[in-house]
Amino acid sequence: MNEDDYPSETLELVYNEVKDALNTQLQSLDGLNTKASVIIGFVGVIIGISLNLYSYSNSYLFGSSMTLFLTSIFFTLYAYKVESWRSDPGPRTLTEKYMREGDKKVKKQLIDNFIQSFEDNKIKIEKKVSYINYSLILLFIALIALTLSIIVE
């Protein structure tokens, strides 16, 4: 289908929806980074408090909980690491390539680029989510181990 065959209203609607989906995706990345930083801060506070509660009678459980806390932090740091996120096209490329093209052709190309960016970012986001989930599971297990080490003195 040629760009001229697309109805203008439909092309505009699809363009706006795809652009909004990409913007929403990039905003969810900020939320994931916020969660990761909260987990790191929480684990840091728990480790600090735990070191004051350390009892020599249950050093195995205490050591296990500290190991789990540190492993949780490593997973969270891996999720928090800086990555490049795709948001095509760049302003320079857009002006150099498409300034003299028709608006329907440019919108069609932008839609294709936005979709590709969305799909590429989705893979990275899923990895980030899985690392945060692993971190939360380890954090929960570590809290149980820490609680047991304090109770079972």
Secondary structure, DSSP 4 states (H G I P E B T S, - for coil): --GGGS-HHHHHHHHHHHHHHHHHHHHHHHHHHHHHHHHHHHHHHHHHHHHHT--GGGHHHHHHHHHHHHHHHHHHHHHHS------PPPHHHHHHHHTTS-HHHHHHHHHHHHHHHHHHHHHHHHHHHHHHHHHHHHHHHHHHHHHHHHHT-
